[in-house]
Amino acid sequence: METLDTGLWQQLVAWLHGMGIHLGSGVVNEVGSQVGSGVADVAAKLDMPSLLALAAALGWASGFRLYAVVFLVGGSGAMGWLPLPEGLQVLQHPGMLAASGFMLFMEFFADKVPGLDSLWDMLNSVIRIPAGAALAAGALGADGSTMALVGALLGGGLAATSQAAKTTTRAAINTSPEPFSNIGMSLLEDGMVVGAVWLATNHPVAFGILLVIAVVLMWIVTWMLFKFLRAVFRRMSALFSSAPKEA
């Protein structure tokens, strides 16, 4: 990873030279060594608790914003901010970044329109859970198939939890005619994805504690909103069935 990041720094220096900005060799070597040292320090933090936290974050956040997760993690790896495990290095490929960036752009706006957000949710629900399982497996699967299976179960379960909470919450919000609650909830989900990835990679223990609390709250909210939605649907069915019929 250090060699890769030093190469990126050299490419940046070459680009600056092409723009007519010249840096002395001493500055180039000094900054390059500092960049490589910084990346090496970050890479040293990716022990098993950090990998577990990263796998859990990828699975949980995928239930909300799969494309944001792929683009954020892949972009961080390509910029040298986050040393990716071998199973996730495909995310920093330029083609993958272009595809995930395009889908992220589409989802960012589709998720903030009442009605369209639920349709988008339904269309993407078939991919979020298996993708969350695959991302978590990629984070843990470098040491063998057993850890890859553990990661898949962890990521898939967390993605299913967040997906269920998102779907029921949005369905309940869409019963209100005003659009601001949709926009506010969507922006909150955007922030939670960024915060989850950052916290998992910088403070894995704190992330683990907060994740347990968040999962329990999501189960409670999903159960309560599911009962609420069933009651709404029953009232609507009764209303339409009791409406006077034209002769």
PyMOL commands that set and color helices and strands:
alter all, ss='L'
color gray80, all
select helices_A, chain A and resi 2-18+25-44+48-78+86-92+94-110+116-143+145-173+180-202+204-242
alter helices_A, ss='H'
color red, helices_A
deselect
rebuild
show_as cartoon
